[in-house]
Structure formats: structure tokens, C-alpha cells
Amino acid sequence: MYFIWHTVLAFFIRILMILFSQWYDNDDTGVHYTDIDYKIFTDAAQHMWEGNSPYMRPTYRYTPLIAMFLIPNILLHNCWGKLLFSAFDLAIAIIIRKLVSKSHPGLSNLCAYLWLYNPLSIVISTRGNADSISCFLVLITLLAHIKSRYILSAICLAISVHVRIYPIIYCLVYYLSIGSDNNYSSLSKMVLFRLFPTRKKILFVVTFILSLIVVTWPWYYFYGQQFLDEAYLYHTRRLDVRHNFSIYFYFNYLLSSFDKTSIIYSIATKLPILILLVSTSLKFSSIKDLPFCLFCLSFIMVAFNTVMTSQYFVWFVSFLPLCYPFINLTCTEIINLIMIWVVPQIGWLSFAYCLEFLGFNTFQLLWAESLMFFLANVKVLSIIVDYYKFNKLKKKIVK
């Protein structure tokens, strides 16, 4: 009963923030609260309602599903999408509660509250960002997989990849985790047996591929190659030079004047991510480690990506409530981690404001802050991994 009232209160907070955005954004000067992507979604929905392609709206880089969901923005009210994203935000807390209750029933409500009252999740959804839908689909996939409902998890994974391409990084660890409860005498045997294609693993892969085709092909039929280019292929070659926290920010800026990106640059930026994703998937491929592994994979993807915006942070923050019972940090340690992570962002945002609104040339200072933020991300992830390993070891010793 208490959880229901907390959910109602959390929804009320989000409604207040949506009302605040309506009032605050009436002023055309300064920085708006509503995300620019929300206007892009709405414009794309307008094109779909008129029977045209959503990609008639420049910079629309998403599946047509998002634009279709936001057609009520045109027919009812322009706050519809924010309410929808907020509803998915609350649904994420419900899924977190279900997942945590399987391992730590006494902490399930607390972990759900960590998401319900998380300022980042509140701001992202009420600004009109659609990543709450992606996070919901990712967590639904995890819940189904932990319950050994592999066909359902494969279908959910395919839908999540269709909506937002980044969950493709979870495919390997989901595959490895099927039948991963056995103990092995050596690391090489563990890797060999987990890579070996069993009937369940083959069924998972086939279901995932067929489901991805089923949900993607109709949109390809309607909108052709432009759909694939804008919704998926664009993200493989994306070089943003605005609102980008990435360590590669300044290189992207220097390369933006060229028509084509260097193959060497593409390999140099993609290879570290690939190595880290594969090694992390192999290291934490046990079904018991799956939530923590997904957190690490998401964190690595965001921290080492050539493009990093604040909305990407929810990709890994949504897994933190699931990992909290296994990390067991004190309040002081949590505050220290938050400060390590937040302070470089404040510096970056300060120089970005000077660049975009005051007209000062702060590109090199922004790059320096990007380096600081990258180092902060690496430090935070290494600390969390150490605490996770330590608590697993302590649990084994106690047993």
C-alpha cells in the first residue's frame, strides 16, 4: 500500500514539473526546460498524421513508433508525450521492485524509490525525452530473462533494439547467461561452455532475429532506406559537436569540416568499446551477475562513446537500483561518488554556456573538461566494480 502512495506522489511531482515547463518555456529567452527532441517528436508526429513520412522533419533519428505514439500531441494536447514518458518512468520503478524482490525482498521498495525520486529520471521524462520507453523495455527484457522465459526476453530485446539501437550491446551477455548456473574449473572452460550453442541459446537467437525483422520490416516497407539511414545507420557515424560530453568531442569538432570520417578514426574510437563490452560480457556472464553486467555495459557504452548527452545517463542509472543491494555503499561513499561524477559536468556546462550563449571561444576548455569527465567516469566505474567484487567475495567467505 505504501508503494502505491509513493507512486502516486512521484507521478504528482512529474505533473508539477510538466506544468512548470509549460510556464517556464513561454519565455523565448534563455534555455528552455523542454528538450529540443520533444519538438522534433511532435513535428514528426504532425507529418505522420498528415500521411507523410516522419523523416520529413530534419534531425528525426528515431523509429516511426515514437512519432506515432505522439500523434495525440497534435490531436489532444502538446503535453501528452511528457505524460506518456512519465508513465513509462513510473512503470520502470514497478519493474525494479519486481526484480529486486527476487534477491532482496526487504530492499525492493527502497530500490524502487531510488528511481521514483531520482532527479535525473524526473527531469529526463518531464523534459520530453523518450528514453524512459527504452529503459522500460530493457528492464522488461531482464525480468523475462531472469525468469528463464527466453522466448519472451528475445522478443522484448528485439523491440528494445528497434526502438533504440543501443540495447544491441546486451545480446552477447544474454546469450552467455542462458544455462550459466554451472561451475567450471577454469576460465577457458567457462568461456567455451557458455559460447557453445545449446538448444535454448539457438532458440533465443532465432527468436530475436525473427522478432527484430517483424517489428522493423513494416516501417522499411513504408519509408524505405531513409528509415534505416536515419533511425539506425546514422548513429554509427554520428559526430555531434554540440551538447556532447564525450572525450572525442574536440576531435568531432575538428572532423566536422570534412565530408567523410577517417576509417582510422572510426576504428580507433570503436575498438576500445568493443573490447570492453566483450570482456565485460564474458566476465559477468552468470545469470546472478546479469543486472550488474548490464549496468557496466551501459556505463561503458556511454563513457567511451563518440557522442554523450545527458539523456544517455538514464541508460545505466536505471540499473543502479538493481545493483545497490549488491554493492552496499555507505551514505558518505555514495556522496563521494556523486561528487566525482557531477563536478566535472558542472565545469563542462559552464564552458558550454559561455560558448553557446555568451559567444566566447571555449572549445579547448570544453575538451579539457571532457577529459576530466571521462577520467571521472572511469574512476566511478572502477570503484563500483571493486565494491561489487568485494561483496561477492565476502558473501562466499561467510558461507
Residue, then its C-alpha position, 0 to 999 in steps of 0.5 A: m500500500y505504501f508503494i502505491w502512495h509513493t507512486v502516486l506522489a512521484f507521478f504528482i511531482r512529474i505533473l508539477m514539473i510538466l506544468f512548470s515547463q509549460w510556464y517556464d518555456n513561454d519565455d523565448t529567452g534563455v534555455h528552455y526546460t523542454d528538450i529540443d527532441y520533444k519538438i522534433f517528436t511532435d513535428a514528426a508526429q504532425h507529418m505522420w498524421e498528415g500521411n507523410s513520412p516522419y523523416m520529413r522533419p530534419t534531425y528525426r533519428y528515431t523509429p516511426l513508433i515514437a512519432m506515432f505514439l505522439i500523434p495525440n500531441i497534435l490531436l489532444h494536447n502538446c503535453w501528452g508525450k511528457l505524460l506518456f514518458s512519465a508513465f513509462d518512468l513510473a512503470i520502470a520503478i514497478i519493474i525494479r521492485k519486481l526484480v529486486s524482490k527476487s534477491h532482496p525482498g526487504l530492499s525492493n521498495l527502497c530500490a524502487y524509490l531510488w528511481l521514483y525520486n531520482p532527479l535525473s529520471i524526473v527531469i529526463s521524462t518531464r523534459g520530453n525525452a523518450d528514453s524512459i520507453s527504452c529503459f522500460l523495455v530493457l528492464i522488461t527484457l531482464l525480468a523475462h530473462i531472469k525468469s528463464r522465459y527466453i522466448l519472451s526476453a528475445i522478443c522484448l530485446a528485439i523491440s528494445v533494439h528497434v526502438r533504440i539501437y543501443p540495447i544491441i550491446y546486451c545480446l552477447v551477455y544474454y546469450l552467455s547467461i542462458g544455462s550459466d548456473n554451472n561451475y567450471s574449473s577454469l576460465s577457458k572452460m567457462v568461456l567455451f561452455r557458455l559460447f557453445p550453442t545449446r538448444k535454448k541459446i539457438l532458440f533465443v537467437v532465432t527468436f530475436i532475429l525473427s522478432l527484430i525483422v517483424v517489428t522493423w520490416p513494416w516501417y522499411y516497407f513504408y519509408g524505405q532506406q531513409f528509415l534505416d539511414e536515419a533511425y539506425l545507420y546514422h548513429t554509427r557515424r554520428l559526430d555531434v559537436r554540440h551538447n556532447f560530453s564525450i572525450y572525442f568531442y574536440f576531435n568531432y569538432l575538428l572532423s566536422s569540416f570534412d565530408k567523410t570520417s577517417i576509417i582510422y578514426s572510426i576504428a580507433t574510437k570503436l575498438p576500445i568499446l568493443i573490447l570492453l563490452v566483450s570482456t565485460s560480457l564474458k566476465f559477468s556472464s552468470i545469470k546472478d551477475l546479469p543486472f550488474c553486467l548490464f549496468c557496466l555495459s551501459f556505463i561503458m557504452v556511454a563513457f567511451n562513446t563518440v557522442m554523450t548527452s545527458q539523456y544517455f545517463v538514464w541508460f545505466v542509472s536505471f540499473l543502479p537500483l538493481c545493483y545497490p543491494f549488491i554493492n552496499l555503499t555507505c551514505t558518505e561513499i555514495i556522496n563521494l561518488i556523486m561528487i566525482w561524477v557531477v563536478p566535472q559536468i558542472g565545469w563542462l556546462s559552464f564552458a558550454y554556456c559561455l560558448e553557446f550563449l555568451g559567444f566566447n571561444t571555449f572549445q579547448l576548455l570544453w575538451a579539457e573538461s571532457l577529459m576530466f569527465f571521462l577520467a571521472n567516469v572511469k574512476v566511478l566505474s572502477i570503484i563500483v566494480d571493486y565494491y561489487k567484487f568485494n561483496k561477492l567475495k565476502k558473501k562466499i567467505v561467510k558461507 
